Amino acid sequence: MDKNQIMESFWKELYSVFEKEAGQISNETIMRDDLNATSSHYFALIASIEELTGESVPYSKIKACKTIDDLLEFLEGVIDGA
């Protein structure tokens, strides 16, 4: 999969994990406040990133993401090997 395909797949996973419809999550969405993100959400996101990229993702890195944009920037870094 190329970067665009990974990002598209991850957006679908975000909607699924948080049980939202397309358009109900934006880059500015605050994970804990707007989505009531819990540990189970974070672990589901970790599993998705690891499956999409083949890279190991520490829980602390995902938990440190405050907004969806932070999460997407982190994912791009994983994809780009940063």
C-alpha positions as a Markdown table, in Angstrom:
| # | Residue | x | y | z |
|---|---|---|---|---|
| 1 | Met | 0.0 | 0.0 | 0.0 |
| 2 | Asp | 1.2 | 3.5 | -0.7 |
| 3 | Lys | 0.9 | 6.4 | 1.7 |
| 4 | Asn | -2.4 | 7.7 | 0.3 |
| 5 | Gln | -4.0 | 4.2 | 0.6 |
| 6 | Ile | -2.7 | 3.8 | 4.2 |
| 7 | Met | -4.1 | 7.2 | 5.2 |
| 8 | Glu | -7.5 | 6.5 | 3.5 |
| 9 | Ser | -7.7 | 3.1 | 5.3 |
| 10 | Phe | -6.8 | 4.7 | 8.6 |
| 11 | Trp | -9.6 | 7.3 | 8.2 |
| 12 | Lys | -12.0 | 4.4 | 7.7 |
| 13 | Glu | -10.6 | 2.8 | 10.8 |
| 14 | Leu | -11.1 | 6.0 | 12.8 |
| 15 | Tyr | -14.7 | 6.1 | 11.9 |
| 16 | Ser | -15.1 | 2.5 | 12.9 |
| 17 | Val | -13.2 | 2.6 | 16.2 |
| 18 | Phe | -15.2 | 5.7 | 17.3 |
| 19 | Glu | -18.5 | 4.5 | 15.8 |
| 20 | Lys | -18.9 | 7.7 | 13.8 |
| 21 | Glu | -20.1 | 8.4 | 10.3 |
| 22 | Ala | -18.0 | 10.0 | 7.5 |
| 23 | Gly | -17.7 | 13.7 | 8.2 |
| 24 | Gln | -18.2 | 13.4 | 12.0 |
| 25 | Ile | -14.5 | 13.4 | 12.7 |
| 26 | Ser | -12.2 | 16.2 | 11.4 |
| 27 | Asn | -8.5 | 17.0 | 11.9 |
| 28 | Glu | -9.4 | 19.4 | 14.7 |
| 29 | Thr | -11.4 | 16.8 | 16.6 |
| 30 | Ile | -10.0 | 16.4 | 20.1 |
| 31 | Met | -9.7 | 12.8 | 20.9 |
| 32 | Arg | -10.5 | 12.7 | 24.6 |
| 33 | Asp | -13.0 | 15.6 | 24.7 |
| 34 | Asp | -14.9 | 15.2 | 21.5 |
| 35 | Leu | -14.7 | 11.4 | 21.0 |
| 36 | Asn | -14.4 | 10.3 | 24.6 |
| 37 | Ala | -11.3 | 8.2 | 23.7 |
| 38 | Thr | -10.5 | 5.5 | 26.1 |
| 39 | Ser | -7.6 | 3.0 | 26.4 |
| 40 | Ser | -9.5 | 0.5 | 24.3 |
| 41 | His | -9.8 | 3.1 | 21.5 |
| 42 | Tyr | -6.1 | 3.8 | 21.7 |
| 43 | Phe | -5.2 | 0.1 | 21.6 |
| 44 | Ala | -7.5 | -0.3 | 18.5 |
| 45 | Leu | -5.7 | 2.6 | 16.8 |
| 46 | Ile | -2.3 | 1.1 | 17.6 |
| 47 | Ala | -3.4 | -2.3 | 16.1 |
| 48 | Ser | -4.6 | -0.5 | 13.0 |
| 49 | Ile | -1.4 | 1.5 | 12.6 |
| 50 | Glu | 0.7 | -1.6 | 13.2 |
| 51 | Glu | -1.3 | -3.6 | 10.7 |
| 52 | Leu | -1.2 | -0.9 | 8.0 |
| 53 | Thr | 2.5 | -0.1 | 8.4 |
| 54 | Gly | 4.1 | -3.2 | 9.9 |
| 55 | Glu | 5.8 | -0.9 | 12.5 |
| 56 | Ser | 5.5 | -1.3 | 16.3 |
| 57 | Val | 3.7 | 1.6 | 18.0 |
| 58 | Pro | 4.1 | 2.5 | 21.7 |
| 59 | Tyr | 0.9 | 3.3 | 23.6 |
| 60 | Ser | 2.5 | 6.5 | 25.0 |
| 61 | Lys | 2.9 | 7.9 | 21.5 |
| 62 | Ile | -0.7 | 7.4 | 20.6 |
| 63 | Lys | -1.9 | 8.7 | 24.0 |
| 64 | Ala | 0.2 | 11.8 | 23.6 |
| 65 | Cys | -1.9 | 12.7 | 20.5 |
| 66 | Lys | -4.5 | 15.3 | 21.5 |
| 67 | Thr | -6.2 | 15.9 | 18.2 |
| 68 | Ile | -6.9 | 13.8 | 15.1 |
| 69 | Asp | -4.4 | 16.0 | 13.3 |
| 70 | Asp | -1.7 | 15.0 | 15.9 |
| 71 | Leu | -2.5 | 11.4 | 15.3 |
| 72 | Leu | -2.4 | 11.7 | 11.5 |
| 73 | Glu | 1.0 | 13.5 | 11.8 |
| 74 | Phe | 2.3 | 10.7 | 13.9 |
| 75 | Leu | 1.0 | 8.1 | 11.3 |
| 76 | Glu | 2.7 | 10.1 | 8.5 |
| 77 | Gly | 6.0 | 10.0 | 10.5 |
| 78 | Val | 5.7 | 6.2 | 10.9 |
| 79 | Ile | 5.0 | 5.8 | 7.2 |
| 80 | Asp | 7.9 | 8.1 | 6.3 |
| 81 | Gly | 10.2 | 6.3 | 8.7 |
| 82 | Ala | 10.7 | 9.4 | 10.9 |
